Amino acid sequence: QVQLVESGGGLVQAGGSLRLSCAASLSINTMGWYRQAPGKQRELVAVRTSGGSTNYADSVKGRFTISRDNARNTVYLQMNSLKPEDTAVYYCNARRRSGVGGCVDYWGQGTQVTVSS
């Protein structure tokens, strides 16, 4: 199995910054971040492959940056210009190929990000 360990969440005022980290126990091609706010479904924040391909939610483009350290099997999320609506539990995600045309998702335990006005 793959284990994911997140860190870096906390409380910050609007306009501030946080940096999240996620370390995987194995090398995974695709890693990223999702978030879930109270009363809402989990949504994609950002994803990055080991080759450098990225995808961001429209709501965070220009403010968040995802990066990877492939040697350490670690993915980061630099969050700048934070807004109260960014408040959520952030989950690290790792996806790897399984069989023909299939995939398996692994999730971290989540880290709370709270942005105050």
C-alpha positions in Angstrom: 0.0 0.0 0.0 0.9 3.7 -0.3 1.0 5.9 2.7 0.7 9.7 2.4 1.7 12.1 5.2 0.6 15.7 5.0 1.9 18.7 6.9 1.9 22.5 6.8 -1.7 23.4 7.5 -2.8 26.0 10.0 -4.5 29.3 10.7 -3.6 32.4 8.6 -5.2 35.8 7.9 -6.6 36.6 4.5 -3.8 37.6 2.1 -1.3 35.4 3.9 0.5 32.3 2.7 1.0 28.6 3.7 3.0 25.8 2.2 1.7 22.2 2.4 3.9 19.1 2.0 3.0 15.5 1.3 5.4 12.7 1.4 4.6 9.3 -0.2 6.0 6.0 0.8 6.4 5.0 -2.8 7.2 6.7 -6.1 3.8 7.6 -7.7 3.4 9.1 -11.2 0.6 11.5 -10.3 0.3 13.4 -7.1 -1.9 16.3 -6.1 -4.1 18.1 -3.7 -7.8 18.1 -3.1 -9.8 20.0 -0.5 -13.2 19.6 1.2 -15.0 22.5 2.9 -17.9 21.9 5.4 -21.0 20.9 3.6 -19.2 20.6 0.2 -17.8 17.7 -1.8 -14.1 17.1 -2.2 -12.7 19.1 -5.1 -9.5 19.1 -7.1 -7.1 21.9 -6.2 -4.0 21.0 -8.1 -2.2 18.0 -9.6 1.2 17.3 -11.0 2.9 14.4 -12.7 6.5 13.4 -12.3 7.0 14.7 -15.8 5.9 18.2 -14.9 2.3 18.3 -16.3 0.0 20.3 -14.0 -3.6 21.1 -13.6 -5.2 23.7 -11.3 -8.7 24.5 -10.3 -9.8 27.9 -11.7 -10.4 29.3 -8.3 -6.7 28.9 -7.3 -4.9 29.7 -10.6 -2.4 32.5 -10.1 -2.3 32.0 -6.4 -1.3 28.4 -5.7 1.7 26.6 -7.1 2.2 22.8 -7.0 5.7 21.4 -7.2 7.4 18.0 -6.7 10.6 16.6 -5.4 10.6 13.3 -7.3 13.7 12.0 -5.4 11.8 12.3 -2.1 8.4 11.3 -3.4 7.1 14.6 -2.1 4.6 17.1 -3.5 4.2 20.6 -2.2 1.5 23.2 -2.5 2.5 26.9 -2.1 -0.6 28.9 -1.3 -0.4 32.7 -1.6 -3.0 35.4 -1.3 -5.2 33.1 0.7 -8.9 33.9 1.0 -11.5 32.8 3.5 -13.1 30.6 0.9 -9.9 28.6 0.8 -10.8 27.3 4.2 -11.0 23.5 4.1 -9.4 20.3 4.9 -6.7 19.7 2.3 -6.0 16.1 1.3 -2.9 14.8 -0.5 -3.7 12.4 -3.4 -1.6 9.9 -5.2 -2.8 8.0 -8.3 -1.1 5.1 -10.0 -1.9 2.9 -12.9 -3.6 -0.4 -12.1 -4.2 -2.9 -14.9 -5.3 -1.8 -18.3 -7.0 1.5 -18.3 -7.5 1.5 -14.5 -6.1 3.4 -11.6 -5.9 3.4 -7.8 -6.2 6.5 -5.6 -4.5 6.9 -2.3 -5.3 9.6 0.2 -3.6 11.3 3.2 -5.3 11.9 6.4 -5.9 15.6 5.7 -4.6 18.9 7.1 -6.8 21.8 8.1 -6.3 25.2 6.5 -8.2 28.0 8.0 -8.2 31.6 6.6 -9.6 34.3 8.7 -11.0 37.7 7.4 
